[in-house]
Amino acid sequence: MDPLGLLIRLVVLPIVILLFAKLNLIKLLIILTMKLLFKREQDIVVRTPDDRFIGLDKLGYTFAPHYASLPAGGGKTLPRVHYVDEGPRDAKETVLCLHGEPSWSFLYRRVVPGLVAAGYRVVVPDFIGFGKSDKYTHPESYTHDLHTMTLRLLLEHLKLSNITLMCQDWGGLTGLTVVKDCPQLFSRLVIMNTGLPSGKDLKPWNLYAITPFLTWRSFAQFVGTAMPIKFVFKMALDNPSSEVLQAYNAPFSSMSHRGGAARWPLLVPITSGSLVSGEMRHTTDFLQNKWKSPVLIMFSDDDAITGGQEKIFKAMLPHAKQVTIRGGGHFLQEAKGEELAVNVVKFIKESN
């Protein structure tokens, strides 16, 4: 790492984290006081108006919408889930593409055409709280269990099998957990810019390695449902157009629509006692000891959030093929979508 980058990680970002920590403590005290004084309003489900998505075909998002009402047990249903479903329904291969925080299926618009052209069925869901899927208004309603259950139910609803999982960011934590739970449905893994953090190896002397993520997490905790989605993508992407920024912001028409985006960063385990830590440990153990099918590890060379995790996955899955995407950034599907599709098609053909 260059001296300036090291200085930023060791000095500047820790100061920013401490500042956000103080602000978050004040915010927490205010919230607790409000909860004592006022009864929490009922959580409701909201839907992003369709007119927020007008014109996205001009940016390459030309896919017909599909919706599913999935059973939640006890006679209840989950909020309506949206998914892209392209390519032949009877294809021998299905590629399941999972987005992360705070994106949605729009992120894969440059990946899907190349996969469909190769003859594959491609399914790209929007997790509840994102994209064209319905949204809970309260951040506390979003849990890792909610997202994994939703994905399992959607796979069952669509009767998918022989799946190649393509996952990035929280799509990795969620998707790989479901692979552990339903391994019979999956044939291959494509792991991109993600991780399986459990918090157990986090020590004071190696905090510098995750200071960019801790800064992001502290920021997300402070802004909550006021998260400036456009600003997040403007900082993360290389010179994005105003139209692309608006597209990523489209699902989040008000603060009541941003509960999922506000919550996901806070669910990433940073201590061994975090809510999701156990699942991450079990998933890691499953992949390391039981997953023998093909794996493609495809990380960017310049992702400040998950950089270095590719080495952990390679040690976990030594039989995996590894490809580095130059200049992909964190959202490598946006920057290098066509290149990703070419690599995945090649990977599937070579592993058949």
DRENLUM-491380 format. One line per 3 residues: number of its first residue (from 1); for each residue x, y, z of N, C-alpha, C. Coordinates in steps of 0.001 Angstrom, whole numbers, plus 500000, padded with zeros to 6 digits. Layout:
<nodes>
NUM> X/Y/Z/X/Y/Z/X/Y/Z; ...
</nodes>
This chain:
<nodes>
1> 500846/498807/500000/500000/500000/500000/500884/501246/500000; 500498/502274/499237/501282/503496/499181/501195/504242/500510; 502192/505110/500823/502220/505809/502121/500965/506614/502414
4> 500410/507277/501370/499204/508070/501588/498034/507174/501980; 497884/506049/501279/496804/505122/501606/496940/504564/503005; 498183/504265/503406/498428/503754/504752/498091/504805/505805
7> 498460/506068/505523/498148/507165/506445/496643/507315/506611; 495918/507213/505512/494461/507351/505569/493858/506242/506424; 494338/505004/506224/493780/503875/506973/494143/503919/508452
10> 495353/504342/508762/495824/504296/510145/495441/505519/510966; 495228/506671/510299/494989/507910/511040/493632/508530/510707; 493401/508816/509437/492214/509579/509052/490932/508789/509296
13> 490851/507560/508761/489615/506793/508894/489282/506445/510345; 490260/506072/511197/489910/505857/512609/489322/507088/513283; 489826/508270/512929/489266/509505/513494/487816/509678/513045
16> 487560/509395/511766/486194/509490/511237/485285/508495/511951; 485795/507264/512158/485004/506239/512842/484659/506675/514262; 485635/507233/514987/485384/507702/516355/484363/508830/516375
19> 484442/509714/515385/483479/510809/515295/482071/510269/515098; 481929/509324/514147/480616/508726/513925/480146/507966/515163; 481079/507328/515883/480710/506579/517089/480077/507505/518123
22> 480669/508686/518301/480113/509653/519250/478740/510133/518788; 478636/510423/517500/477356/510880/516961/476296/509787/517068; 476710/508533/516809/475765/507422/516897/475313/507181/518330
25> 476204/507418/519303/475821/507274/520706/474757/508299/521073; 474956/509534/520624/473957/510583/520869/472637/510211/520202; 472734/509730/518949/471534/509330/518216/470810/508199/518939
28> 471578/507214/519452/470985/506080/520154/470244/506534/521404; 470836/507456/522148/470184/507966/523356/468874/508662/523019; 468877/509406/521917/467651/510090/521484/466584/509070/521103
31> 466991/508030/520353/466045/507006/519911/465447/506267/521104; 466302/505897/522069/465813/505191/523251/464829/506046/524040; 465131/507337/524132/464221/508254/524824/462878/508320/524110
34> 462925/508417/522782/461689/508481/521997/460875/507200/522155; 461572/506044/522205/460857/504777/522350/460185/504671/523716; 460807/505264/524734/460208/505254/526064/458987/506164/526126
37> 459051/507264/525383/457974/508253/525442/456829/507944/524492; 457148/507309/523373/456131/507088/522345/456105/505619/521939; 454936/505116/521685/454772/503755/521188/455222/503697/519735
40> 455991/502650/519400/456469/502496/518020/455292/502350/517069; 455311/503125/516003/454246/503032/515019/454300/501680/514320; 453150/501218/513857/453058/499904/513234/453911/499842/511967
43> 454645/498732/511834/455440/498525/510629/454496/498223/509473; 454705/498876/508370/453875/498643/507198/454765/498302/506015; 454154/497808/504967/454864/497467/503736/454525/498511/502688
46> 455551/499047/502041/455346/500058/501007/455864/499521/499677; 455369/500114/498611/455739/499702/497254/456209/500922/496470; 457351/500789/495823/457863/501894/495013/456975/502082/493792
49> 456512/503305/493523/455658/503548/492354/456349/503148/491053; 455585/502574/490131/456144/502116/488855/456786/503242/488062; 456254/504462/488214/456794/505552/487398/458218/505928/487794
52> 458692/505427/488921/460090/505666/489306/461057/504912/488396; 460554/503898/487694/461416/503049/486872/461272/503320/485375; 460547/504364/485026/460373/504704/483612/461701/505159/483010
55> 461987/504686/481804/463175/505121/481072/464417/504286/481304; 464341/503269/482148/465531/502463/482424/465932/501599/481238; 464995/501389/480304/465339/500625/479100/466423/501331/478294
58> 466480/502651/478385/467507/503410/477664/468895/503174/478251; 468945/502648/479468/470221/502349/480129/470558/500863/480064; 469736/500104/479326/470008/498681/479156/469204/497764/480052
61> 468365/498343/480915/467524/497509/481773/466203/497283/481045; 466196/496295/480170/465081/496074/479251/464230/494871/479643; 464377/494392/480847/463800/493110/481232/462371/493259/481751
64> 461517/492315/481360/460138/492310/481846/460115/491987/483336; 459248/492642/484085/459165/492359/485527/458391/491073/485804; 458801/490367/486838/458084/489188/487333/457945/489344/488844
67> 456811/488870/489369/456554/489046/490795/456095/487732/491425; 456438/487558/492685/456031/486361/493418/455536/486751/494800; 454432/486139/495209/453939/486256/496582/454273/484945/497275
70> 455223/484985/498180/455776/483777/498775/455204/483544/500169; 454894/482291/500517/454302/481997/501833/455298/482206/502965; 454836/482858/504023/455698/483114/505180/455327/482238/506367
73> 454347/481341/506186/453900/480484/507276/452761/481110/508050; 451947/480283/508658/450821/480780/509440/449773/481475/508600; 449689/481096/507330/448715/481711/506440/449095/483088/505944
76> 450301/483541/506274/450761/484857/505854/451655/484740/504618; 451839/485860/503940/452755/485906/502803/453791/486997/503032; 454942/486812/502417/455980/487835/502468/455582/489016/501600
79> 456198/490164/501801/456012/491265/500855/456341/490798/499435; 455685/491389/498458/455852/490958/497065/457307/491071/496619; 457798/490010/495990/459185/489947/495540/459242/490075/494024
82> 460120/490958/493552/460342/491122/492116/461589/490363/491695; 461553/489829/490472/462744/489186/489928/462759/489298/488407; 463946/489355/487859/464165/489263/486418/464280/487786/486078
85> 463663/487372/484971/463732/485967/484540/463867/485947/483022; 465102/485833/482549/465403/485907/481123/465966/484575/480625; 465828/484357/479312/466340/483131/478717/465308/482014/478743
88> 465609/480888/478103/464648/479778/478010/464368/479137/479361; 463074/478889/479646/462695/478289/480928/463161/476841/481035; 463397/476192/479885/463835/474800/479905/465341/474662/479718
91> 466074/475750/479928/467533/475701/479778/468134/474705/480769; 469205/474050/480355/469869/473086/481233/470638/473787/482354; 470995/475037/482108/471762/475804/483097/470976/477048/483514
94> 470949/477320/484804/470355/478551/485321/471414/479315/486100; 471548/480596/485803/472465/481457/486543/471630/482357/487452; 471885/482276/488737/471183/483085/489741/472106/484209/490174
97> 471704/485450/489903/472548/486624/490162/472004/487394/491366; 472833/487585/492376/472384/488228/493611/473117/489537/493863; 472336/490590/494077/472883/491914/494375/473162/492050/495864
100> 473793/493159/496214/474060/493471/497614/473571/494857/497967; 474290/495514/498837/473924/496808/499430/474543/497964/498666; 473816/499040/498366/472368/499196/498414/471796/499132/496996
103> 472188/498110/496252/471849/498022/494829/470604/497163/494607; 470366/496831/493349/469223/495985/493002/469506/495352/491645; 468536/494683/491049/468780/493913/489827/469297/494761/488674
106> 469096/496063/488721/469650/496972/487708/471159/496784/487578; 471816/496388/488658/473268/496218/488678/473735/495169/487676; 472881/494208/487346/473272/493094/486472/472846/493290/485016
109> 472401/494491/484666/471858/494681/483322/472890/494430/482226; 474175/494602/482512/475226/494370/481522/475747/492939/481555; 475322/492182/482533/475742/490786/482658/474740/489853/481985
112> 473454/490134/482163/472388/489234/481722/472442/488914/480227; 472571/489906/479319/472509/489584/477887/473526/488542/477439; 474748/488627/477919/475773/487668/477523/475473/486262/477999
115> 474860/486138/479165/474500/484821/479684/473325/484232/478914; 472344/485074/478589/471188/484619/477815/471621/484205/476412; 472533/484966/475813/473025/484641/474468/473703/483278/474431
118> 474240/482849/475569/474896/481533/475645/473890/480405/475875; 472606/480767/476000/471566/479754/476138/471129/479464/477555; 471556/480289/478520/471231/480033/479919/469979/480793/480345
121> 469285/480238/481312/468233/480973/482002/468902/481812/483078; 468482/483063/483211/469111/483976/484164/468026/484572/485062; 468165/484369/486359/467213/484885/487340/467938/485873/488248
124> 467374/487083/488357/467991/488136/489169/466922/488720/490099; 466844/488254/491333/465834/488796/492250/466260/490115/492877; 465263/490888/493266/465479/492029/494156/465108/491567/495558
127> 466046/491647/496490/465706/491286/497862/464640/492241/498403; 463846/491758/499346/462844/492613/499987/463544/493846/500555; 462982/495018/500242/463600/496273/500664/464410/496940/499576
130> 464516/496275/498406/465367/496785/497332/464659/496642/495984; 465077/497466/495037/464569/497355/493677/463066/497492/493590; 462451/496616/492796/461009/496646/492588/460257/495777/493586
133> 460986/495135/494499/460325/494372/495558/459738/495321/496600; 458737/494828/497328/458122/495635/498381/459099/495843/499536; 458752/496787/500409/459694/497218/501440/458999/497423/502784
136> 459605/496873/503839/459173/497209/505190/459651/498622/505512; 458878/499327/506321/459263/500700/506653/460293/500764/507773; 460315/499761/508661/461225/499794/509808/462485/498993/509526
139> 463667/499568/509716/464915/498830/509496/465010/497547/510314; 464451/497543/511529/464564/496368/512395/463843/495152/511834; 462977/495356/510847/462260/494229/510244/463148/493402/509323
142> 464296/493954/508953/465191/493268/508025/466218/492453/508800; 466257/491166/508506/467204/490264/509153/467846/489367/508103; 468957/488748/508492/469594/487769/507610/468642/486608/507338
145> 467904/486201/508349/466951/485103/508177/465862/485462/507173; 465401/486717/507195/464390/487146/506227/464906/486970/504808; 466119/487437/504546/466647/487395/503182/466948/485968/502733
148> 467492/485140/503622/467770/483757/503222/466472/482977/503019; 465479/483209/503872/464192/482542/503703/463539/482949/502389; 463582/484243/502085/463001/484733/500836/463646/484055/499639
151> 464970/483951/499660/465670/483334/498536/465324/481856/498421; 465294/481138/499527/464939/479712/499485/463531/479511/498929; 462597/480336/499384/461214/480215/498919/461084/480554/497440
154> 461860/481532/496971/461808/481891/495554/462352/480754/494692; 463446/480132/495114/463999/479001/494358/462993/477859/494292; 462296/477632/495401/461261/476591/495421/460095/476970/494523
157> 459691/478229/494577/458582/478721/493755/458876/478557/492262; 460112/478839/491868/460498/478752/490458/460971/477358/490067; 461063/476460/491047/461510/475080/490808/462874/475050/490111
160> 463803/475852/490620/465127/475945/490008/466040/474838/490524; 466920/474377/489636/467955/473411/490006/469127/473604/489056; 470206/472874/489294/471419/473024/488478/471794/474501/488353
163> 471865/475163/489499/472063/476613/489551/473545/476953/489641; 473953/477922/488841/475246/478575/489033/474981/479871/489786; 475455/479951/491018/475247/481152/491829/476301/482193/491495
166> 475848/483397/491210/476734/484530/490935/476402/485594/491978; 477323/485854/492911/476965/486695/494054/478053/487713/494370; 477602/488866/494886/478505/489970/495228/477965/490687/496463
169> 478880/491204/497301/478501/491971/498487/477572/491123/499365; 476466/491687/499879/475552/490914/500716/474906/489767/499959; 474916/489815/498631/474455/488669/497861/475288/487442/498139
172> 476564/487649/498518/477440/486542/498869/477097/485952/500221; 476973/486790/501229/476630/486302/502567/475288/485574/502549; 474323/486139/501809/472988/485545/501742/472982/484295/500871
175> 473519/484422/499661/473484/483308/498720/474269/482103/499188; 475455/482324/499746/476280/481203/500191/475673/480511/501409; 474934/481257/502231/474191/480629/503326/473138/479676/502777
178> 472449/480101/501714/471425/479245/501102/472064/478038/500418; 473248/478201/499852/473976/477054/499293/474225/476021/500391; 474621/476492/501567/474812/475584/502711/473517/474853/503061
181> 472411/475580/503022/471127/475009/503418/470529/474093/502351; 470785/474405/501073/470173/473661/499959/471223/473297/498911; 472261/472566/499272/473359/472319/498329/472941/471542/497092
184> 471870/470768/497192/471429/469952/496062/470939/470792/494884; 470639/472065/495126/470123/472932/494059/471232/473581/493245; 472466/473549/493734/473543/474338/493139/474626/473448/492522
187> 475119/473891/491359/476167/473163/490639/477508/473874/490682; 477472/475207/490737/478706/475998/490690/478519/477282/491488; 479660/477878/491854/479653/479160/492553/480549/480147/491822
190> 480058/481366/491664/480866/482482/491176/480843/483531/492280; 481963/483688/492960/482045/484526/494162/482781/485817/493821; 482124/486966/494024/482670/488256/493596/482575/489287/494724
193> 483668/489939/495048/483671/491089/495960/482724/490910/497143; 482984/489889/497924/482148/489598/499083/483018/488950/500153; 482399/488477/501208/483129/487808/502274/482171/487028/503142
196> 482728/486293/504094/481926/485578/505086/482449/485934/506480; 482349/487197/506853/482927/487643/508129/482148/487093/509318; 482879/486617/510308/482226/486137/511527/482618/486964/512744
199> 483632/487827/512580/484083/488658/513687/485049/487974/514625; 485231/486656/514469/486047/485925/515445/487535/486227/515328; 487989/486632/514142/489412/486901/513945/489754/488384/514032
202> 488758/489205/514386/488981/490644/514424/489677/491034/515723; 490870/491577/515603/491663/491988/516761/492048/493457/516607; 492362/494146/517707/492715/495571/517615/493845/495845/516639
205> 494807/494919/516530/495964/495185/515681/495709/494939/514190; 494566/494347/513837/494287/494212/512410/493031/494961/511982; 492589/495883/512837/491432/496703/512484/491690/497554/511246
208> 492977/497943/511035/493290/498811/509896/492839/498198/508579; 492822/496857/508514/492477/496177/507264/491022/496409/506875; 490157/496676/507859/488743/496871/507541/488271/498283/507874
211> 489194/499223/508024/488766/500591/508336/487849/501188/507264; 488050/500902/505959/487083/501439/504989/485666/500932/505255; 485538/499616/505577/484206/499090/505866/483646/499680/507157
214> 484476/499782/508203/483992/500334/509467/483541/501780/509304; 484240/502516/508438/483823/503894/508149/482452/503902/507495; 482275/503014/506506/480986/502905/505809/479886/502481/506788
217> 480179/501519/507637/479188/501031/508592/478777/502133/509566; 479748/502888/510060/479456/503980/510986/478618/505059/510312; 478953/505348/509055/478179/506326/508290/476744/505844/508117
220> 476582/504563/507725/475243/504018/507510/474424/504036/508794; 475072/503739/509910/474374/503748/511197/473923/505160/511561; 474739/506139/511243/474410/507523/511590/473273/508074/510733
223> 473344/507862/509411/472332/508466/508531/471035/507673/508543; 471097/506362/508831/469884/505560/508891/469099/505596/507595; 467787/505806/507708/466931/505812/506519/467070/507089/505696
226> 467908/508002/506150/468220/509189/505342/469415/508918/504425; 469798/507652/504279/470955/507299/503466/470862/507927/502072; 471883/508692/501666/471874/509341/500347/472353/508365/499272
229> 471438/507631/498682/471789/506553/497749/472607/507074/496571; 472182/508198/496010/472928/508759/494875/474370/509059/495266; 474554/509634/496428/475901/509971/496894/476748/508713/497053
232> 476163/507657/497601/476891/506398/497794/477416/505878/496465; 476560/505878/495449/476989/505363/494145/477915/506330/493422; 477728/507603/493651/478642/508573/493037/480054/508380/493560
235> 480177/508051/494842/481492/507812/495429/482067/506462/495005; 481183/505481/494775/481644/504111/494511/481927/503834/493041; 481271/504571/492138/481419/504312/490708/482369/505312/490068
238> 482910/504935/488938/483849/505776/488210/483091/506676/487239; 482902/507936/487635/482263/508942/486797/480903/508490/486248; 479968/508122/487119/478650/507688/486650/477832/508856/486120
241> 476964/508573/485158/476081/509607/484627/474961/509886/485625; 474324/511026/485469/473208/511372/486356/472058/510386/486172; 471915/509856/484945/470848/508891/484673/471086/507576/485423
244> 472338/507131/485448/472669/505899/486173/472467/506093/487675; 472879/507233/488196/472683/507515/489620/471200/507527/489970; 470398/508121/489107/468961/508157/489350/468365/506752/489305
247> 468903/505906/488424/468404/504528/488325/468661/503754/489615; 469847/503904/490178/470133/503214/491435/469301/503777/492582; 468945/505032/492483/468141/505685/493519/466644/505429/493348
250> 466241/504965/492162/464823/504847/491818/463986/504086/492848; 464461/502971/493398/463606/502219/494329/463327/502938/495641; 464160/503928/495969/464132/504516/497311/463508/505909/497262
253> 462205/505942/496974/461545/507217/496711/461351/508071/497959; 461457/507488/499144/461350/508258/500384/462101/507517/501483; 462231/508145/502640/462937/507510/503753/462250/506219/504185
256> 460937/506148/504011/460210/504939/504406/460546/503752/503512; 461176/504018/502362/461568/502953/501435/463015/502493/501652; 463730/503092/502597/465170/502834/502719/465542/502018/503955
259> 464573/501381/504568/464857/500586/505754/465837/499457/505492; 465682/498778/504357/466585/497681/504020/468004/498155/503789; 468136/499270/503087/469462/499834/502822/470113/500334/504104
262> 469303/500834/505033/469841/501316/506306/470295/500164/507200; 469630/499032/507076/469869/497916/507999/471026/497003/507600; 471175/496712/506297/472131/495690/505870/473557/495916/506387
265> 474106/497134/506308/475483/497307/506802/475642/496943/508271; 474588/497123/509058/474670/496868/510496/474582/495384/510827; 474170/494559/509855/474074/493123/510077/475388/492400/509816
268> 476353/493075/509171/477650/492445/508917/478342/492191/510254; 478722/490957/510564/479344/490657/511861/480703/491338/512020; 480870/492073/513111/482183/492641/513426/482692/492131/514770
271> 481863/491347/515469/482297/490642/516678/481745/489222/516607; 482336/488324/517364/481904/486924/517334/480509/486739/517921; 480011/487762/518614/478681/487681/519185/477611/488331/518329
274> 477964/488796/517142/476998/489435/516250/475917/488443/515831; 474763/488977/515448/473606/488136/515142/473882/487129/514032; 474700/487491/513054/474904/486647/511880/476195/485827/511979
277> 476958/486009/513046/478267/485356/513164/478186/483842/513041; 477227/483242/513741/477094/481790/513713/476850/481261/512317; 475956/481924/511576/475668/481502/510200/476906/481595/509326
280> 477699/482645/509519/478902/482799/508711/479913/481697/509021; 480023/481326/510286/480944/480244/510655/480484/478909/510074; 479180/478645/510148/478648/477394/509602/478811/477344/508082
283> 478586/478476/507430/478720/478523/505972/480171/478326/505559; 481078/478968/506273/482505/478784/505997/482904/477324/506168; 482446/476712/507244/482763/475303/507503/482222/474405/506392
286> 480999/474698/505936/480410/473900/504857/481233/474007/503577; 481563/475224/503187/482319/475411/501948/483694/474753/502039; 484330/474919/503169/485696/474414/503331/485754/472886/503359
289> 484737/472267/503938/484813/470824/504164/483886/469981/503292; 482860/470608/502696/481872/469799/501984/481648/470204/500527; 481972/471440/500165/481700/471872/498785/482853/471448/497877
292> 482572/470536/496945/483597/470027/496037/483323/470385/494580; 482194/471045/494319/481829/471414/492948/482610/472647/492503; 482554/472982/491193/483378/474077/490657/483085/475439/491294
295> 484144/476224/491419/484058/477579/491984/484913/478516/491143; 484368/479694/490863/485126/480776/490234/485170/481944/491209; 486365/482335/491617/486552/483512/492470/486937/484668/491556
298> 486102/485699/491520/486287/486776/490546/486150/488122/491264; 487265/488623/491779/487289/489872/492533/487947/490978/491713; 487578/492214/492031/488266/493374/491463/489625/493536/492127
301> 490514/494229/491438/491828/494506/492026/491844/495820/492800; 490684/496506/492874/490667/497838/493486/489431/498070/494357; 488961/497013/495028/487800/497161/495903/488265/497387/497337
304> 488034/498592/497848/488487/498936/499199/487690/498217/500279; 486475/497781/499954/485605/497169/500961/485942/495695/501186; 486109/494931/500102/486310/493479/500255/487685/493020/499781
307> 488558/493942/499439/489890/493566/498988/490603/492681/500000; 491180/491593/499550/491847/490638/500423/491002/489421/500741; 489678/489551/500597/488797/488416/500876/488967/487300/499846
310> 489435/487649/498648/489640/486612/497632/490680/485592/498088; 491669/486050/498850/492692/485130/499377/492083/484176/500403; 491160/484684/501189/490492/483852/502190/489640/482787/501506
313> 488919/483193/500451/488108/482223/499713/488986/481178/499022; 490121/481608/498483/491014/480669/497807/491575/479649/498793; 491903/480094/499998/492376/479162/501023/491255/478223/501464
316> 490038/478745/501487/488871/477962/501877/488505/476936/500809; 488679/477343/499531/488289/476519/498382/489479/476395/497434; 490478/475608/497790/491721/475564/497008/491549/475082/495577
319> 490452/474384/495290/490232/473910/493921/489623/474990/493023; 489317/476163/493578/488644/477219/492818/489543/477813/491741; 488916/478178/490634/489581/478971/489605/489516/480431/490038
322> 490545/481210/489717/490583/482603/490165/490865/483530/488989; 490060/484592/488880/490219/485611/487844/490173/486978/488521; 491081/487858/488151/491091/489221/488690/490520/490182/487656
325> 489572/491014/488076/488956/492009/487200/489642/493344/487442; 490337/493832/486443/491089/495077/486570/490154/496283/486523; 490244/497128/487547/489477/498371/487553/487984/498189/487704
328> 487563/497112/488351/486132/496859/488492/485478/497614/489630; 486280/498055/490622/485695/498709/491784/484838/497741/492582; 484091/498270/493545/483245/497402/494370/482089/496834/493561
331> 481439/497686/492765/480312/497241/491940/480836/496838/490567; 481533/495722/490503/482193/495328/489258/481198/494967/488170; 479959/494637/488523/478949/494370/487492/478648/495626/486685
334> 478707/496777/487336/478457/498050/486652/479604/498399/485728; 480826/498231/486204/482002/498653/485439/482413/497643/484383; 482234/496349/484674/482788/495299/483811/481773/494182/483548
337> 480513/494552/483392/479457/493546/483261/479653/492572/482124; 479997/493081/480950/480179/492208/479787/481351/491250/479996; 482419/491747/480595/483586/490902/480880/483232/489789/481870
340> 482434/490110/482861/482003/489095/483818/481219/487993/483119; 480302/488395/482226/479488/487412/481509/480360/486469/480691; 481354/487013/479998/482270/486187/479200/482981/485176/480096
343> 483452/485628/481242/484166/484740/482162/483262/483647/482728; 482016/483995/483017/481085/483009/483576/480713/481967/482530; 480451/482405/481312/480135/481459/480229/481293/480484/480023
346> 482498/481006/479986/483684/480155/479829/483806/479174/480992; 483566/479664/482187/483655/478835/483394/482643/477692/483351; 481406/477992/482974/480370/476956/482912/480722/475907/481864
349> 481153/476354/480697/481490/475407/479626/482668/474520/480021; 483664/475102/480659/484854/474330/481033/484582/473354/482176; 483551/473643/482973/483273/472785/484130/482155/471784/483873
352> 481667/471734/482650/480628/470759/482294/481242/469389/482027
</nodes>
